[in-house]
Amino acid sequence: MIINTTLATRQIRLHEWAAIIKDCKASGEKVDIYCEQHGLSRDAYYYWLRKVKEAALKQAGFVELPVLKPEQTPSKTVERGSSAFEIQMITKIKEIEFYVNENSSSERVSRMP
C-alpha cells in the first residue's frame, strides 16, 4: 500500500494548526499578540486559518460561492395574487423550492430544511 506522504503531512499540519487556532481563540488574546507570544508568524496563522476553514466547509459539504455583482445576478419574480416577490436566492431540495429575498425573516430562513 502506497501512502501519499504529502497528503498525510498536510493533514497533520492542518490538524496542528486547527489546535493552535482554537487555542488562540480560547486565550482571548489578539492574533498578533498570541503569535508573538508563541513564536508564530502572523502570515502563517492567517494562511492556516483560511486552510482550516476551507477544510471544515468541505467536510461539512458546503461550497463557497463567489459573490455576484448586481448585473450578474439573475432576476426572477414570482407573482402571488396581487403582489410580486423578487427572488434573490433559491434553495432547492429534491422537488421543493424555497424562495428568499431581503424581506424574508431570519426565523423563516432558519426553519428551512
N, C-alpha and C positions, 0 to 999 in steps of 0.2 A: 504494500500500500504506500503510495507516494503522498507525502504531506507537503502541502503548499506552505513553505516556511514564511513567505512574505505575508500571506493572508493570516497565518497564525500570529505572527509578530504584530501585525496591525490590530488584530482583535485584542491581544494582550495590552497594547498601548491604549487602545480605546477604553478598555476596562479600567486601566490605571488612571487615565485622565478623568473618567467619569467619577471615580472615587475622589480625585483631587477637587474637581468642580463641586461635588456635593459637600466636601469639607469646607471649601471656600464659602459657599452659601451659608452653611451652618455656623461658620465663625462670625458672620455678621460684618466682617471686615470688607472694605472696598477692595476690588480686584487688584489695583495697583499695590496697595499695602500688603495684601496677602501674598502676592507674587514676590515682592521684595523680601518679606519675612521668610519665605520658603525657598528662595533662590531660583525662582521660576521666571521665565521670560513672559512678559505680558503678551507679546505677539503669539507665542506658543499656546498660552492659555486660551486666547480667543480663537485660534486655529482649531484647537481640540474641542472647544465648546461648540463650534459650528459642526464638527465631525460627530460629536456625541449626539447633538440634536438631530442631525440627518439620520444617524443610525436608529435613534428612537422612533422617528417618524416612519422610517422604512419598516422597522419591526412591527409597528402598530398598523401598518398597511396604508399610511397616509402618503400622499404625494404632494409636494409643494408646487403650487401653480403660480405662474407669473401673473403679476398684476397687469391688467389690460388698460390701455389708455381709453378715454371716453369714446374716441372714434372707432376703436376696435371692438367695443362692447356691443354684442348683438342686442337689438331691441325687440322685445316681444310683449304684446299687450293682450291680456285676457279680458274679454267682455263678460261681466256678470250682471245681468239685469240692466239697470240704468247706469252702473258705474264701471269704470275700466281700471285694471290693475296692471301697472307696468312692472314686468318681471326683471329682477336683477340677478337672480340665481335660481337654478332649477336643480333639485336633487331628485334623482330617480332611483327607486328601489323596486326591482322587478317591474311590475306594470303600474306602479303608483308613482305619480309625480308630485313633488312639493314645490310650490312657487313661493319665493321670498323676495321682498324688496325692503327699502329702508324703513317702511312703516310697519313691517312685521314685528310683533312683540317678541322680546327675547324669551319670554315664557313659552310662547308657541313654538319657536325655533328649537328650544331645548327639549321639547317633547317629541320632536321628530325622531323616528326610529333610526 
